């Protein structure tokens, strides 16, 4: 068998991938506090060079989806709106 630390490092990418899928599926039910926590954890892990690029890409996609959701209901300030 492999040492405990090695097994942990091998399972870590799978855990983050699964967490990303869960967050994506439940994102419409997340509170702002939950979203803030997800953003914190995933942004911190973006800087982890031990995680595969595919996992980091998944994290970025999830973060973009969360940001889009947060700003979907926000109207553009009137001074920034273009007149037609």
C-alpha positions as CSV (number, residue, x, y, z in Angstrom):
1,X,0.0,0.0,0.0
2,X,1.0,3.6,-0.2
3,X,1.9,5.7,2.8
4,X,-0.9,7.7,4.3
5,X,0.4,11.1,3.1
6,X,0.7,9.9,-0.4
7,X,-2.9,8.6,-0.4
8,X,-4.0,11.9,0.9
9,X,-2.3,13.8,-1.9
10,X,-3.7,11.4,-4.5
11,X,-7.3,11.8,-3.2
12,X,-7.1,15.6,-2.8
13,X,-7.8,16.4,-6.4
14,X,-10.8,14.1,-6.5
15,X,-12.2,15.7,-3.3
16,X,-11.9,19.2,-4.8
17,X,-13.5,18.1,-8.0
18,X,-16.4,16.5,-6.1
19,X,-16.8,19.6,-3.9
20,X,-16.9,21.7,-7.0
21,X,-19.6,19.6,-8.6
22,X,-21.6,19.8,-5.3
23,X,-21.3,23.6,-5.1
24,X,-22.2,24.0,-8.7
25,X,-25.3,21.8,-8.3
26,X,-26.4,23.7,-5.1
27,X,-25.3,27.2,-6.0
28,X,-28.8,28.6,-6.2
29,X,-29.4,27.6,-2.6
30,X,-26.1,29.0,-1.2
31,X,-26.2,32.0,1.1
32,X,-23.8,34.8,0.7
33,X,-21.8,33.4,3.6
34,X,-21.5,30.1,1.9
35,X,-20.5,31.7,-1.4
36,X,-17.8,33.8,0.5
37,X,-16.4,30.6,2.1
38,X,-16.3,28.7,-1.3
39,X,-14.6,31.7,-2.9
40,X,-12.0,31.8,-0.1
41,X,-11.2,28.1,-0.2
42,X,-11.1,27.8,-4.0
43,X,-9.1,31.0,-4.5
44,X,-6.6,29.8,-1.9
45,X,-6.2,26.5,-3.7
46,X,-5.7,28.1,-7.0
47,X,-2.2,29.0,-5.8
48,X,-1.4,25.4,-4.8
49,X,1.0,24.1,-7.4
50,X,0.5,20.5,-6.2
51,X,-3.0,20.4,-7.6
52,X,-3.4,19.4,-11.3
53,X,-4.1,22.0,-13.8
54,X,-7.5,20.4,-14.6
55,X,-8.6,20.8,-11.0
56,X,-7.4,24.5,-10.9
57,X,-9.4,25.0,-14.2
58,X,-12.5,23.5,-12.6
59,X,-12.1,25.9,-9.6
60,X,-11.8,28.9,-11.9
61,X,-15.0,27.9,-13.8
62,X,-16.8,27.4,-10.5
63,X,-15.7,30.8,-9.3
64,X,-16.8,32.5,-12.5
65,X,-20.2,30.8,-12.2
66,X,-20.6,32.1,-8.7
67,X,-19.6,35.6,-9.6
68,X,-22.1,35.6,-12.5
69,X,-24.8,34.4,-10.1
70,X,-24.0,37.2,-7.6
71,X,-24.1,39.9,-10.3
72,X,-27.1,38.5,-12.3
73,X,-29.6,40.5,-10.2
74,X,-27.5,43.6,-9.8
75,X,-28.6,46.5,-12.1
76,X,-26.0,48.7,-13.7
77,X,-25.7,52.1,-12.0
78,X,-27.6,54.7,-14.0
79,X,-24.5,56.8,-14.7
80,X,-22.9,53.8,-16.4
81,X,-25.9,53.0,-18.6
82,X,-25.7,53.9,-22.2
83,X,-28.4,56.1,-23.6
84,X,-30.0,55.0,-26.8
